[in-house]
């Protein structure tokens, strides 16, 4: 009898996700608050023994994760400049639906831990000249990530406390985790 060399399809379960956002403005100060909830309902494991937030053939279970995201942005009066500060936190079992993120390394909003971001924006005046709906700007920013758990942004594998990975390197699962990182970025963005 031949060996099955194919990875069979397995229903690992369901993922539920919801967010709520409140945004407002007071004079030139823009601010927002957002909260998120994710729930995994595990129903199986794959050939590698991973499931929705489980590892090494753990029994599939239901797990809830939460996030909090807030920020301020000040628009300088009569100037094309803005400065902002944002903070977000994700819990151990938080799953964000941001696989197509635009952060350089990993999704800021999928972090199981904390991220602080400071940025400045320069509005390029040419945007409105092309169309009343278009906008162009240059954004310069800095992000500091402090990870509490492994697997930020991934649905498969159990989140493991970063401090515990040194005690059991196999708990890192698929990727070598980092406990913190920084990144500077410069982007040119255009909306049409």
C-alpha positions in Angstrom: 0.0 0.0 0.0 1.4 3.4 -1.0 2.1 6.3 1.4 -0.2 9.3 1.3 2.2 12.2 0.5 -0.6 14.8 0.2 -1.6 17.2 2.9 -5.3 16.3 3.4 -7.8 19.1 3.9 -9.0 19.4 7.4 -11.6 21.8 8.8 -9.7 23.4 11.7 -12.8 25.4 12.9 -14.3 28.8 12.7 -13.0 32.4 13.4 -15.3 35.2 14.5 -14.2 38.8 14.6 -15.7 42.2 15.3 -14.4 45.7 16.0 -16.0 49.0 17.1 -14.5 52.4 16.4 -15.3 55.9 17.7 -13.7 58.8 15.9 -14.2 62.5 16.5 -12.5 65.9 16.2 -12.1 68.9 18.6 -10.8 71.9 16.7 -7.6 70.7 15.1 -7.3 67.6 17.3 -8.5 64.3 15.8 -8.9 61.3 18.1 -10.2 57.8 18.0 -10.8 54.8 20.2 -11.3 51.2 18.9 -11.8 47.8 20.5 -11.8 44.4 19.0 -12.8 40.9 19.8 -11.9 37.6 18.1 -13.0 34.1 18.9 -11.6 30.9 17.6 -13.8 27.7 17.8 -11.4 24.9 17.1 -12.6 21.7 15.5 -9.5 19.9 14.3 -5.8 19.8 13.8 -3.6 19.5 10.7 -0.9 17.0 9.9 1.6 19.1 11.8 -0.5 19.0 14.9 -1.5 22.6 14.8 -5.0 24.1 15.1 -6.6 27.4 15.7 -4.4 28.7 18.5 -3.4 25.2 19.5 -0.2 23.2 19.0 1.2 19.7 19.2 -2.2 17.9 18.9 -3.7 19.9 21.8 -7.5 19.4 22.1 -9.2 22.1 19.9 -11.0 24.6 22.1 -12.8 28.0 22.0 -10.5 31.0 22.7 -11.3 34.7 22.9 -8.9 37.5 22.2 -9.2 41.3 22.6 -7.5 44.4 21.4 -7.5 48.1 22.2 -6.4 50.9 19.8 -6.3 54.6 20.3 -4.7 57.6 18.8 -4.4 61.4 18.5 -3.5 63.6 15.6 -3.0 67.3 15.6 -3.5 69.2 12.3 -1.4 72.4 12.4 -3.6 75.4 11.6 -3.1 76.8 8.1 -0.2 74.4 7.5 0.0 71.2 5.5 1.5 69.3 8.5 0.0 66.9 11.0 1.6 65.1 13.9 0.1 62.0 15.5 0.6 59.4 18.2 -1.1 55.9 18.4 -1.1 53.0 20.8 -2.5 49.5 20.5 -2.6 46.4 22.6 -3.5 42.8 21.7 -4.1 40.0 24.2 -2.7 36.4 24.1 -5.4 35.0 21.8 -6.0 38.1 19.7 -6.4 37.5 16.0 -6.6 40.5 13.7 -7.9 40.2 10.2 -5.0 42.1 8.7 -3.0 39.7 6.6 -2.7 42.3 3.8 -1.2 45.0 6.1 1.1 47.8 5.0 3.6 47.6 7.9 7.1 46.7 6.8 7.6 43.7 9.1 4.4 42.6 10.7 0.9 44.0 11.2 0.8 46.6 14.0 -2.8 45.8 14.7 -2.2 42.0 14.9 0.4 42.4 17.7 0.0 40.3 20.8 1.5 42.9 23.0 1.9 46.7 22.7 2.8 49.0 19.8 3.5 52.8 20.1 3.7 54.8 16.9 4.6 58.5 16.4 4.4 60.1 13.0 4.2 63.3 11.0 2.3 63.9 7.7 3.0 66.5 5.0 0.0 67.0 2.7 1.2 67.5 -0.9 -1.0 70.2 -2.4 -1.1 68.6 -5.8 -3.6 66.0 -4.8 -6.7 68.2 -4.7 -5.7 69.7 -8.1 -6.1 66.3 -9.8 -9.5 65.5 -8.4 -11.6 66.7 -5.4 -11.4 63.1 -4.2 -7.7 62.6 -4.5 -5.1 63.2 -1.9 -1.3 62.8 -1.7 0.9 63.0 1.3 4.3 62.0 2.7 4.4 60.2 6.1 7.4 59.8 8.3 7.0 57.7 11.4 8.5 55.4 14.1 6.9 52.3 15.6 8.0 50.4 18.7 6.7 46.8 19.1 6.8 45.0 22.5 5.6 41.4 21.9 4.2 39.5 24.9 3.4 36.3 23.0 4.5 34.4 19.9 2.5 34.1 16.7 1.2 37.7 16.3 -0.8 37.7 13.1 -1.0 33.9 12.8 -4.0 31.8 13.4 -2.2 28.5 13.6 -0.2 27.4 16.7 -0.6 28.2 20.4 0.6 31.7 21.5 3.5 31.2 23.9 4.8 33.8 26.3 8.0 35.3 24.8 9.8 34.8 28.1 9.0 31.1 28.1 10.5 30.4 24.6 14.0 30.3 25.9 13.0 27.4 28.3 11.6 25.4 25.4 12.8 26.4 21.9 10.3 24.1 20.2 7.5 26.3 21.5 8.6 29.0 19.0 6.9 26.8 16.4 7.4 28.2 12.9 9.4 31.4 13.3 12.1 32.7 15.5 10.2 35.2 17.7 11.4 38.6 18.8 10.5 40.3 22.1 10.7 43.8 20.8 11.6 45.7 17.6 11.7 49.2 16.2 11.1 50.5 12.8 11.3 53.9 11.1 9.4 54.4 7.8 8.9 57.0 5.1 6.0 56.5 2.7 4.4 58.4 -0.2 0.7 57.7 -0.3 -1.8 58.7 -2.9 -5.6 58.3 -2.9 -7.7 58.6 -5.9 
